[in-house]
Amino acid sequence: MSRSEEARLLYTLLHAAEEEQRILDASTLEKWLALKLRYDRARAARSHTALLALFADLERRELFTGTWIEFRWRKAKAQRGPKATVRPSRGGVTHK
């Protein structure tokens, strides 16, 4: 998953958290609303760090525990694992 894809997912999950009224702390809600105003889907990677930080803060407070949001995020993090390794070409190897 690229940074852009992950940022779009984080935005979607945070938007859902807002819709489900899970973000009740006024200062956190203010941060989220400011992020929403700056967010540009075409340049989502630019917001990745801020979205991830806000999501991680909410996650530490266990606001998503047992929800579909937590399930979806865990699934995405599992897919984030190491990239597939590239095998060297056998065409350049000679044996004597």
N, CA, C and O atoms as a Tinker XYZ file with bonds, in Angstrom:
   384  protein
     1  N      0.853000   -1.169000    0.000000    73     2
     2  CA     0.000000    0.000000    0.000000    64     1     3
     3  C      0.902000    1.235000    0.000000    63     2     4     5
     4  O      1.800000    1.355000    0.834000    81     3
     5  N      0.664000    2.130000   -0.917000    73     3     6
     6  CA     1.469000    3.352000   -1.009000    64     5     7
     7  C      1.051000    4.346000    0.079000    63     6     8     9
     8  O      0.016000    4.190000    0.727000    81     7
     9  N      1.886000    5.368000    0.257000    73     7    10
    10  CA     1.547000    6.422000    1.231000    64     9    11
    11  C      0.235000    7.103000    0.845000    63    10    12    13
    12  O     -0.577000    7.430000    1.711000    81    11
    13  N      0.033000    7.314000   -0.444000    73    11    14
    14  CA    -1.204000    7.949000   -0.906000    64    13    15
    15  C     -2.417000    7.087000   -0.583000    63    14    16    17
    16  O     -3.428000    7.582000   -0.084000    81    15
    17  N     -2.308000    5.798000   -0.871000    73    15    18
    18  CA    -3.418000    4.887000   -0.589000    64    17    19
    19  C     -3.700000    4.827000    0.910000    63    18    20    21
    20  O     -4.855000    4.840000    1.336000    81    19
    21  N     -2.635000    4.761000    1.703000    73    19    22
    22  CA    -2.817000    4.710000    3.153000    64    21    23
    23  C     -3.414000    6.013000    3.668000    63    22    24    25
    24  O     -4.267000    5.994000    4.556000    81    23
    25  N     -2.980000    7.137000    3.124000    73    23    26
    26  CA    -3.536000    8.427000    3.539000    64    25    27
    27  C     -5.023000    8.508000    3.212000    63    26    28    29
    28  O     -5.816000    9.001000    4.014000    81    27
    29  N     -5.398000    8.019000    2.025000    73    27    30
    30  CA    -6.826000    8.027000    1.657000    64    29    31
    31  C     -7.633000    7.135000    2.598000    63    30    32    33
    32  O     -8.749000    7.485000    2.982000    81    31
    33  N     -7.073000    5.993000    2.965000    73    31    34
    34  CA    -7.758000    5.108000    3.908000    64    33    35
    35  C     -7.886000    5.776000    5.276000    63    34    36    37
    36  O     -8.958000    5.751000    5.881000    81    35
    37  N     -6.805000    6.370000    5.763000    73    35    38
    38  CA    -6.852000    7.056000    7.054000    64    37    39
    39  C     -7.891000    8.167000    7.046000    63    38    40    41
    40  O     -8.645000    8.326000    8.006000    81    39
    41  N     -7.932000    8.931000    5.968000    73    39    42
    42  CA    -8.920000   10.004000    5.845000    64    41    43
    43  C    -10.336000    9.417000    5.930000    63    42    44    45
    44  O    -11.192000    9.937000    6.645000    81    43
    45  N    -10.563000    8.345000    5.203000    73    43    46
    46  CA   -11.880000    7.704000    5.197000    64    45    47
    47  C    -12.253000    7.200000    6.586000    63    46    48    49
    48  O    -13.389000    7.373000    7.029000    81    47
    49  N    -11.302000    6.580000    7.268000    73    47    50
    50  CA   -11.573000    6.053000    8.610000    64    49    51
    51  C    -11.813000    7.175000    9.611000    63    50    52    53
    52  O    -12.695000    7.068000   10.463000    81    51
    53  N    -11.039000    8.246000    9.515000    73    51    54
    54  CA   -11.251000    9.385000   10.415000    64    53    55
    55  C    -12.577000   10.083000   10.126000    63    54    56    57
    56  O    -13.263000   10.530000   11.046000    81    55
    57  N    -12.929000   10.173000    8.862000    73    55    58
    58  CA   -14.220000   10.762000    8.503000    64    57    59
    59  C    -15.358000    9.918000    9.080000    63    58    60    61
    60  O    -16.342000   10.454000    9.591000    81    59
    61  N    -15.216000    8.604000    8.992000    73    59    62
    62  CA   -16.227000    7.707000    9.559000    64    61    63
    63  C    -16.297000    7.870000   11.075000    63    62    64    65
    64  O    -17.383000    7.857000   11.655000    81    63
    65  N    -15.145000    8.022000   11.712000    73    63    66
    66  CA   -15.121000    8.222000   13.167000    64    65    67
    67  C    -15.854000    9.503000   13.544000    63    66    68    69
    68  O    -16.558000    9.557000   14.552000    81    67
    69  N    -15.679000   10.528000   12.720000    73    67    70
    70  CA   -16.404000   11.783000   12.961000    64    69    71
    71  C    -17.906000   11.558000   12.799000    63    70    72    73
    72  O    -18.700000   11.983000   13.639000    81    71
    73  N    -18.287000   10.888000   11.719000    73    71    74
    74  CA   -19.703000   10.617000   11.463000    64    73    75
    75  C    -20.342000    9.789000   12.580000    63    74    76    77
    76  O    -21.504000    9.993000   12.933000    81    75
    77  N    -19.568000    8.858000   13.128000    73    75    78
    78  CA   -20.057000    8.000000   14.206000    64    77    79
    79  C    -19.918000    8.668000   15.574000    63    78    80    81
    80  O    -20.192000    8.049000   16.602000    81    79
    81  N    -19.497000    9.916000   15.583000    73    79    82
    82  CA   -19.325000   10.729000   16.783000    64    81    83
    83  C    -18.395000   10.062000   17.798000    63    82    84    85
    84  O    -18.672000   10.028000   18.997000    81    83
    85  N    -17.298000    9.540000   17.285000    73    83    86
    86  CA   -16.279000    8.939000   18.145000    64    85    87
    87  C    -15.238000    9.970000   18.571000    63    86    88    89
    88  O    -14.533000    9.765000   19.558000    81    87
    89  N    -15.137000   11.068000   17.840000    73    87    90
    90  CA   -14.178000   12.128000   18.171000    64    89    91
    91  C    -14.921000   13.185000   18.983000    63    90    92    93
    92  O    -15.536000   14.097000   18.430000    81    91
    93  N    -14.851000   13.044000   20.299000    73    91    94
    94  CA   -15.622000   13.932000   21.163000    64    93    95
    95  C    -14.777000   15.039000   21.790000    63    94    96    97
    96  O    -15.307000   16.086000   22.159000    81    95
    97  N    -13.478000   14.817000   21.912000    73    95    98
    98  CA   -12.577000   15.804000   22.483000    64    97    99
    99  C    -12.497000   17.017000   21.549000    63    98   100   101
   100  O    -12.199000   16.870000   20.364000    81    99
   101  N    -12.762000   18.202000   22.077000    73    99   102
   102  CA   -12.824000   19.417000   21.252000    64   101   103
   103  C    -11.508000   19.712000   20.534000    63   102   104   105
   104  O    -11.523000   20.084000   19.360000    81   103
   105  N    -10.370000   19.555000   21.216000    73   103   106
   106  CA    -9.094000   19.873000   20.562000    64   105   107
   107  C     -8.771000   18.866000   19.460000    63   106   108   109
   108  O     -8.216000   19.237000   18.425000    81   107
   109  N     -9.111000   17.604000   19.675000    73   107   110
   110  CA    -8.883000   16.584000   18.655000    64   109   111
   111  C     -9.807000   16.814000   17.468000    63   110   112   113
   112  O     -9.389000   16.677000   16.318000    81   111
   113  N    -11.043000   17.158000   17.739000    73   111   114
   114  CA   -11.990000   17.448000   16.665000    64   113   115
   115  C    -11.517000   18.659000   15.861000    63   114   116   117
   116  O    -11.656000   18.688000   14.638000    81   115
   117  N    -10.966000   19.643000   16.537000    73   115   118
   118  CA   -10.436000   20.826000   15.856000    64   117   119
   119  C     -9.273000   20.438000   14.930000    63   118   120   121
   120  O     -9.193000   20.919000   13.799000    81   119
   121  N     -8.378000   19.572000   15.409000    73   119   122
   122  CA    -7.268000   19.095000   14.570000    64   121   123
   123  C     -7.798000   18.362000   13.346000    63   122   124   125
   124  O     -7.313000   18.565000   12.233000    81   123
   125  N     -8.789000   17.514000   13.558000    73   123   126
   126  CA    -9.370000   16.750000   12.458000    64   125   127
   127  C    -10.001000   17.673000   11.419000    63   126   128   129
   128  O     -9.796000   17.495000   10.219000    81   127
   129  N    -10.760000   18.652000   11.880000    73   127   130
   130  CA   -11.421000   19.574000   10.952000    64   129   131
   131  C    -10.399000   20.392000   10.162000    63   130   132   133
   132  O    -10.614000   20.677000    8.984000    81   131
   133  N     -9.295000   20.768000   10.797000    73   131   134
   134  CA    -8.230000   21.495000   10.089000    64   133   135
   135  C     -7.589000   20.597000    9.030000    63   134   136   137
   136  O     -7.291000   21.049000    7.924000    81   135
   137  N     -7.377000   19.319000    9.374000    73   135   138
   138  CA    -6.835000   18.366000    8.401000    64   137   139
   139  C     -7.785000   18.178000    7.225000    63   138   140   141
   140  O     -7.358000   18.111000    6.072000    81   139
   141  N     -9.063000   18.095000    7.525000    73   139   142
   142  CA   -10.062000   17.934000    6.456000    64   141   143
   143  C    -10.005000   19.085000    5.462000    63   142   144   145
   144  O    -10.122000   18.877000    4.254000    81   143
   145  N     -9.825000   20.292000    5.968000    73   143   146
   146  CA    -9.769000   21.469000    5.086000    64   145   147
   147  C     -8.537000   21.454000    4.190000    63   146   148   149
   148  O     -8.599000   21.888000    3.040000    81   147
   149  N     -7.418000   20.955000    4.714000    73   147   150
   150  CA    -6.170000   20.934000    3.941000    64   149   151
   151  C     -6.045000   19.713000    3.038000    63   150   152   153
   152  O     -5.245000   19.721000    2.102000    81   151
   153  N     -6.806000   18.686000    3.295000    73   151   154
   154  CA    -6.658000   17.419000    2.582000    64   153   155
   155  C     -7.027000   17.557000    1.107000    63   154   156   157
   156  O     -8.059000   18.128000    0.753000    81   155
   157  N     -6.160000   17.022000    0.264000    73   155   158
   158  CA    -6.386000   17.010000   -1.184000    64   157   159
   159  C     -6.221000   15.568000   -1.647000    63   158   160   161
   160  O     -5.118000   15.024000   -1.606000    81   159
   161  N     -7.295000   14.958000   -2.081000    73   159   162
   162  CA    -7.267000   13.541000   -2.460000    64   161   163
   163  C     -6.225000   13.248000   -3.548000    63   162   164   165
   164  O     -5.611000   12.181000   -3.556000    81   163
   165  N     -6.036000   14.194000   -4.454000    73   163   166
   166  CA    -5.064000   14.002000   -5.528000    64   165   167
   167  C     -3.625000   14.034000   -5.009000    63   166   168   169
   168  O     -2.721000   13.486000   -5.640000    81   167
   169  N     -3.422000   14.668000   -3.873000    73   167   170
   170  CA    -2.086000   14.755000   -3.260000    64   169   171
   171  C     -2.141000   14.236000   -1.830000    63   170   172   173
   172  O     -1.617000   14.858000   -0.906000    81   171
   173  N     -2.774000   13.105000   -1.670000    73   171   174
   174  CA    -3.028000   12.537000   -0.342000    64   173   175
   175  C     -1.748000   12.263000    0.438000    63   174   176   177
   176  O     -1.736000   12.393000    1.662000    81   175
   177  N     -0.681000   11.888000   -0.241000    73   175   178
   178  CA     0.574000   11.555000    0.446000    64   177   179
   179  C      1.092000   12.724000    1.281000    63   178   180   181
   180  O      1.763000   12.519000    2.292000    81   179
   181  N      0.784000   13.937000    0.861000    73   179   182
   182  CA     1.232000   15.124000    1.607000    64   181   183
   183  C      0.628000   15.180000    3.010000    63   182   184   185
   184  O      1.229000   15.758000    3.915000    81   183
   185  N     -0.529000   14.598000    3.196000    73   183   186
   186  CA    -1.211000   14.618000    4.486000    64   185   187
   187  C     -0.981000   13.345000    5.295000    63   186   188   189
   188  O     -1.468000   13.223000    6.419000    81   187
   189  N     -0.252000   12.414000    4.735000    73   187   190
   190  CA    -0.084000   11.099000    5.361000    64   189   191
   191  C      0.394000   11.183000    6.807000    63   190   192   193
   192  O     -0.219000   10.591000    7.695000    81   191
   193  N      1.472000   11.906000    7.049000    73   191   194
   194  CA     2.057000   11.965000    8.386000    64   193   195
   195  C      1.072000   12.532000    9.401000    63   194   196   197
   196  O      0.932000   11.986000   10.495000    81   195
   197  N      0.396000   13.608000    9.056000    73   195   198
   198  CA    -0.554000   14.232000    9.980000    64   197   199
   199  C     -1.758000   13.323000   10.235000    63   198   200   201
   200  O     -2.219000   13.203000   11.370000    81   199
   201  N     -2.262000   12.686000    9.181000    73   199   202
   202  CA    -3.397000   11.771000    9.345000    64   201   203
   203  C     -3.007000   10.583000   10.211000    63   202   204   205
   204  O     -3.771000   10.166000   11.082000    81   203
   205  N     -1.825000   10.042000    9.973000    73   203   206
   206  CA    -1.357000    8.895000   10.751000    64   205   207
   207  C     -1.176000    9.263000   12.219000    63   206   208   209
   208  O     -1.534000    8.484000   13.103000    81   207
   209  N     -0.626000   10.439000   12.483000    73   207   210
   210  CA    -0.429000   10.888000   13.865000    64   209   211
   211  C     -1.764000   11.048000   14.594000    63   210   212   213
   212  O     -1.906000   10.618000   15.739000    81   211
   213  N     -2.731000   11.661000   13.932000    73   211   214
   214  CA    -4.043000   11.843000   14.554000    64   213   215
   215  C     -4.717000   10.493000   14.785000    63   214   216   217
   216  O     -5.282000   10.251000   15.852000    81   215
   217  N     -4.656000    9.623000   13.790000    73   215   218
   218  CA    -5.276000    8.310000   13.933000    64   217   219
   219  C     -4.617000    7.529000   15.067000    63   218   220   221
   220  O     -5.307000    6.898000   15.868000    81   219
   221  N     -3.285000    7.568000   15.140000    73   219   222
   222  CA    -2.556000    6.851000   16.191000    64   221   223
   223  C     -2.936000    7.377000   17.573000    63   222   224   225
   224  O     -3.057000    6.605000   18.523000    81   223
   225  N     -3.125000    8.695000   17.683000    73   223   226
   226  CA    -3.542000    9.288000   18.957000    64   225   227
   227  C     -4.909000    8.749000   19.371000    63   226   228   229
   228  O     -5.104000    8.372000   20.526000    81   227
   229  N     -5.835000    8.712000   18.453000    73   227   230
   230  CA    -7.176000    8.194000   18.750000    64   229   231
   231  C     -7.128000    6.693000   19.057000    63   230   232   233
   232  O     -7.860000    6.196000   19.914000    81   231
   233  N     -6.264000    5.995000   18.350000    73   231   234
   234  CA    -6.115000    4.561000   18.568000    64   233   235
   235  C     -5.559000    4.289000   19.971000    63   234   236   237
   236  O     -6.009000    3.361000   20.643000    81   235
   237  N     -4.580000    5.092000   20.417000    73   235   238
   238  CA    -4.020000    4.942000   21.771000    64   237   239
   239  C     -5.086000    5.150000   22.841000    63   238   240   241
   240  O     -5.042000    4.540000   23.909000    81   239
   241  N     -6.030000    6.014000   22.539000    73   239   242
   242  CA    -7.126000    6.265000   23.499000    64   241   243
   243  C     -8.211000    5.193000   23.423000    63   242   244   245
   244  O     -9.216000    5.252000   24.132000    81   243
   245  N     -7.988000    4.223000   22.558000    73   243   246
   246  CA    -8.872000    3.067000   22.393000    64   245   247
   247  C    -10.280000    3.447000   21.935000    63   246   248   249
   248  O    -11.262000    2.811000   22.317000    81   247
   249  N    -10.362000    4.499000   21.106000    73   247   250
   250  CA   -11.661000    4.920000   20.599000    64   249   251
   251  C    -12.200000    3.978000   19.532000    63   250   252   253
   252  O    -13.395000    3.987000   19.238000    81   251
   253  N    -11.326000    3.170000   18.955000    73   251   254
   254  CA   -11.746000    2.283000   17.872000    64   253   255
   255  C    -11.833000    0.825000   18.303000    63   254   256   257
   256  O    -12.164000   -0.036000   17.488000    81   255
   257  N    -11.546000    0.534000   19.554000    73   255   258
   258  CA   -11.515000   -0.841000   20.028000    64   257   259
   259  C    -12.853000   -1.540000   19.771000    63   258   260   261
   260  O    -13.915000   -1.074000   20.184000    81   259
   261  N    -12.760000   -2.672000   19.074000    73   259   262
   262  CA   -13.940000   -3.477000   18.795000    64   261   263
   263  C    -14.823000   -2.962000   17.663000    63   262   264   265
   264  O    -15.926000   -3.469000   17.459000    81   263
   265  N    -14.347000   -1.961000   16.928000    73   263   266
   266  CA   -15.166000   -1.394000   15.854000    64   265   267
   267  C    -14.675000   -1.871000   14.494000    63   266   268   269
   268  O    -13.591000   -2.444000   14.378000    81   267
   269  N    -15.472000   -1.631000   13.480000    73   267   270
   270  CA   -15.069000   -1.960000   12.117000    64   269   271
   271  C    -13.872000   -1.114000   11.698000    63   270   272   273
   272  O    -13.075000   -1.533000   10.857000    81   271
   273  N    -13.745000    0.075000   12.282000    73   271   274
   274  CA   -12.618000    0.949000   11.970000    64   273   275
   275  C    -11.314000    0.275000   12.406000    63   274   276   277
   276  O    -10.340000    0.251000   11.655000    81   275
   277  N    -11.305000   -0.260000   13.604000    73   275   278
   278  CA   -10.127000   -0.967000   14.094000    64   277   279
   279  C     -9.820000   -2.172000   13.203000    63   278   280   281
   280  O     -8.664000   -2.398000   12.848000    81   279
   281  N    -10.825000   -2.929000   12.848000    73   279   282
   282  CA   -10.638000   -4.108000   12.003000    64   281   283
   283  C    -10.033000   -3.719000   10.656000    63   282   284   285
   284  O     -9.089000   -4.357000   10.190000    81   283
   285  N    -10.568000   -2.685000   10.039000    73   283   286
   286  CA   -10.090000   -2.263000    8.716000    64   285   287
   287  C     -8.662000   -1.754000    8.789000    63   286   288   289
   288  O     -7.865000   -2.026000    7.891000    81   287
   289  N     -8.321000   -1.015000    9.848000    73   287   290
   290  CA    -6.976000   -0.492000    9.992000    64   289   291
   291  C     -5.967000   -1.623000   10.229000    63   290   292   293
   292  O     -4.873000   -1.609000    9.663000    81   291
   293  N     -6.331000   -2.590000   11.055000    73   291   294
   294  CA    -5.437000   -3.738000   11.295000    64   293   295
   295  C     -5.192000   -4.508000   10.001000    63   294   296   297
   296  O     -4.075000   -4.955000    9.741000    81   295
   297  N     -6.218000   -4.659000    9.206000    73   295   298
   298  CA    -6.084000   -5.351000    7.927000    64   297   299
   299  C     -5.118000   -4.582000    7.017000    63   298   300   301
   300  O     -4.267000   -5.182000    6.360000    81   299
   301  N     -5.254000   -3.266000    6.985000    73   299   302
   302  CA    -4.377000   -2.441000    6.149000    64   301   303
   303  C     -2.933000   -2.505000    6.648000    63   302   304   305
   304  O     -2.005000   -2.592000    5.844000    81   303
   305  N     -2.739000   -2.462000    7.958000    73   303   306
   306  CA    -1.382000   -2.541000    8.501000    64   305   307
   307  C     -0.743000   -3.877000    8.190000    63   306   308   309
   308  O      0.465000   -3.941000    7.964000    81   307
   309  N     -1.514000   -4.937000    8.171000    73   307   310
   310  CA    -0.985000   -6.259000    7.845000    64   309   311
   311  C     -0.528000   -6.304000    6.386000    63   310   312   313
   312  O      0.440000   -6.993000    6.063000    81   311
   313  N     -1.202000   -5.591000    5.522000    73   311   314
   314  CA    -0.853000   -5.550000    4.101000    64   313   315
   315  C      0.355000   -4.646000    3.859000    63   314   316   317
   316  O      0.961000   -4.695000    2.789000    81   315
   317  N      0.701000   -3.831000    4.836000    73   315   318
   318  CA     1.786000   -2.879000    4.729000    64   317   319
   319  C      3.150000   -3.556000    4.805000    63   318   320   321
   320  O      4.161000   -2.921000    4.504000    81   319
   321  N      3.206000   -4.818000    5.196000    73   319   322
   322  CA     4.433000   -5.562000    5.431000    64   321   323
   323  C      5.515000   -5.353000    4.400000    63   322   324   325
   324  O      5.382000   -4.515000    3.508000    81   323
   325  N      6.582000   -6.112000    4.519000    73   323   326
   326  CA     7.717000   -5.934000    3.608000    64   325   327
   327  C      7.331000   -6.149000    2.152000    63   326   328   329
   328  O      6.516000   -7.011000    1.823000    81   327
   329  N      7.932000   -5.350000    1.300000    73   327   330
   330  CA     7.686000   -5.471000   -0.136000    64   329   331
   331  C      8.275000   -6.782000   -0.640000    63   330   332   333
   332  O      9.218000   -7.324000   -0.064000    81   331
   333  N      7.708000   -7.267000   -1.704000    73   331   334
   334  CA     8.228000   -8.500000   -2.301000    64   333   335
   335  C      9.667000   -8.270000   -2.752000    63   334   336   337
   336  O      9.997000   -7.222000   -3.306000    81   335
   337  N     10.500000   -9.244000   -2.513000    73   335   338
   338  CA    11.888000   -9.105000   -2.921000    64   337   339
   339  C     12.007000   -9.366000   -4.410000    63   338   340   341
   340  O     11.266000  -10.170000   -4.976000    81   339
   341  N     12.940000   -8.684000   -5.030000    73   339   342
   342  CA    13.152000   -8.817000   -6.465000    64   341   343
   343  C     14.219000   -9.869000   -6.688000    63   342   344   345
   344  O     15.305000   -9.793000   -6.113000    81   343
   345  N     13.918000  -10.835000   -7.510000    73   343   346
   346  CA    14.892000  -11.874000   -7.828000    64   345   347
   347  C     15.862000  -11.378000   -8.881000    63   346   348   349
   348  O     15.461000  -10.704000   -9.829000    81   347
   349  N     17.140000  -11.706000   -8.722000    73   347   350
   350  CA    18.090000  -11.319000   -9.764000    64   349   351
   351  C     17.846000  -12.110000  -11.039000    63   350   352   353
   352  O     17.387000  -13.251000  -11.003000    81   351
   353  N     18.154000  -11.496000  -12.139000    73   351   354
   354  CA    17.974000  -12.149000  -13.429000    64   353   355
   355  C     18.987000  -13.271000  -13.593000    63   354   356   357
   356  O     20.154000  -13.123000  -13.232000    81   355
   357  N     18.536000  -14.384000  -14.136000    73   355   358
   358  CA    19.447000  -15.495000  -14.373000    64   357   359
   359  C     20.168000  -15.351000  -15.708000    63   358   360   361
   360  O     21.136000  -16.065000  -15.972000    81   359
   361  N     19.713000  -14.457000  -16.528000    73   359   362
   362  CA    20.298000  -14.278000  -17.849000    64   361   363
   363  C     21.756000  -13.834000  -17.830000    63   362   364   365
   364  O     22.503000  -14.142000  -18.759000    81   363
   365  N     22.173000  -13.118000  -16.790000    73   363   366
   366  CA    23.530000  -12.606000  -16.739000    64   365   367
   367  C     24.506000  -13.533000  -16.037000    63   366   368   369
   368  O     25.693000  -13.218000  -15.952000    81   367
   369  N     24.047000  -14.649000  -15.540000    73   367   370
   370  CA    24.907000  -15.569000  -14.793000    64   369   371
   371  C     25.492000  -16.591000  -15.740000    63   370   372   373
   372  O     24.770000  -17.215000  -16.517000    81   371
   373  N     26.807000  -16.765000  -15.675000    73   371   374
   374  CA    27.450000  -17.795000  -16.487000    64   373   375
   375  C     28.136000  -18.785000  -15.566000    63   374   376   377
   376  O     28.688000  -18.414000  -14.530000    81   375
   377  N     28.094000  -20.017000  -15.947000    73   375   378
   378  CA    28.737000  -21.077000  -15.167000    64   377   379
   379  C     29.852000  -21.669000  -15.978000    63   378   380   381
   380  O     29.690000  -21.899000  -17.177000    81   379
   381  N     30.981000  -21.922000  -15.356000    73   379   382
   382  CA    32.124000  -22.518000  -16.072000    64   381   383
   383  C     32.411000  -23.885000  -15.552000    63   382   384
   384  O     33.335000  -24.545000  -16.028000    81   383
